[in-house]
């Protein structure tokens, strides 16, 4: 009898509370899913119609009536500018993270840097666009729109994301490995290149790819830096088209065909980002430390 | 120990780096210069008033003692007595901990490794270290783990394969891994990993090997192998081993030092420490009254 009282069943009150709490959390989850599902639904419904071979292989014509052309220049422009932005921001971002983890550690300077990196993460992307506009587009340093200026705006956006994610990953590399290498008489730079970076590589790639995915969809940094053109360009000093700008431009047009092209481009962009995220996850799975 | 193919000492010596020069100059190794003198391969390590700090806390309070060449010296004492810290001062790993520093003198033969002119990196090439937890490099194969010591210290040339084989033989691991040198080092068992770490350490051809509780993460069989290995290694190296296990100290060490609260209580032949200690605290510790 006394054992029964110790092992009493859950009271009705607690059972009811548990049910209510579970129901609330489930509702919140479902509400969060609604817009996601709707976004995908509308993207497919309105975008699929625009997709065709012609859509991917022709540049926008700029014509209101007749063939509006595809989004080739936008896809290539986005790839070119994001690639350049990645080339700029990944080495610098990982470099800053390496400094913070391997050298700065708990120094005053390092914590100031960390703070500013956090602030930069929160800066709206349009601010980076404006900054590059003021300094490089209308400033004394240069004039006119150019793809490389857009890439710089994008890299400013990517830099804090890469720095933060890299720092986390580098911190996961066990100190015992650094100690082992130090005790062998290895100089620190060799430890960084031969032990720390290879150990952290999967995580570094994942963090960088997520930053790339984010940059690929940004409109604001490109709006006043790379501007909009119709034709495909491989010259980074020229104006260059990009997916977000193309969408931004098309969706406001008074032509159904152009609006449909915007949806088609949006769908393409989402699929591109999805693929990047997928690759990032696959690489992350190879990570040795979690 | 199973009859490991014997590693010739002449061969060892021929490729051994130039010993640290005497005096206060850096014990920088001249790669592969022939050894000038025959005789013992290990070096004497002498601590003179060594003190070690974590911030303001003094963990080692002025210890003086001499580790003889080609002998195994065990450091025993209860947790927190400073024995690990002391050993980490001998290859200047202690100062890698933020806020930590050491004072006093550590002489390798006659050179003071704390001399301002001395390159820390050079010290660690002469004084190798094996850690408590086996720590092979996870991204590297068995072969690369051993070669890492050479690659990380920027030594090229020579026959890498031959040196890796010699180091693995020296660590008593060759027969077990010779057919899978390219498989990852972390795929080995704990005891094998520890011997891999020893192979990595001796690949750099140090003069002194510090072992910080090398068997505490291993099972008794693996422990026995490491202990047999230590007995072999002392022909070529001066060995300092920190251990929590008094039986282990009794089995492997020629001399034993007992530490308590950062001070050296007693330092003598192992036999003396365990059977006829002169200090009552040593006796209490080795008979299991505390610690």
Contacts between the chains, C-beta under 8 A, distances in Angstrom:
chain1	res1	chain2	res2	distance
A	105	B	98	6.5
A	106	B	98	6.4
A	174	B	135	7.6
A	176	B	131	6.6
A	176	B	133	6.3
A	176	B	135	4.3
A	177	B	135	6.1
A	177	B	137	6.2
A	177	B	138	7.4
A	179	B	93	6.8
A	179	B	96	7.2
A	179	B	131	6.7
A	179	B	135	7.3
A	180	B	131	6.7
A	180	B	135	4.5
A	180	B	137	7.2
A	180	B	197	7.2
A	180	B	200	7.8
A	181	B	137	7.7
A	181	B	148	7.6
A	181	B	152	5.7
A	182	B	93	6.5
A	182	B	96	6.2
A	182	B	124	6.6
A	183	B	91	6.3
A	183	B	93	5.9
A	183	B	124	5.7
A	183	B	128	6.6
A	183	B	129	3.9
A	183	B	131	7.5
A	183	B	201	7.7
A	184	B	124	6.8
A	184	B	125	7.5
A	184	B	128	7.1
A	184	B	148	7.2
A	184	B	149	4.7
A	184	B	152	5.5
A	184	B	153	6.4
A	184	B	200	6.9
A	184	B	201	7.0
A	184	B	204	5.6
A	185	B	121	5.3
A	185	B	122	7.0
A	185	B	123	7.6
A	185	B	124	3.9
A	185	B	125	3.3
A	185	B	126	7.8
A	185	B	152	7.6
A	185	B	153	5.1
A	185	B	204	6.2
A	186	B	121	7.3
A	186	B	152	3.6
A	186	B	153	5.9
A	187	B	121	5.4
A	187	B	154	7.9
A	190	B	152	5.2
A	190	B	153	7.9
A	190	B	154	6.9
A	191	B	152	7.0
A	194	B	148	7.1
A	194	B	151	6.7
A	194	B	152	5.9
A	195	B	137	6.0
A	195	B	139	7.7
A	195	B	148	8.0
A	195	B	152	7.7
A	198	B	139	4.5
A	199	B	137	7.6
A	199	B	138	6.3
A	199	B	139	5.4
A	288	B	138	5.3
A	288	B	139	7.4
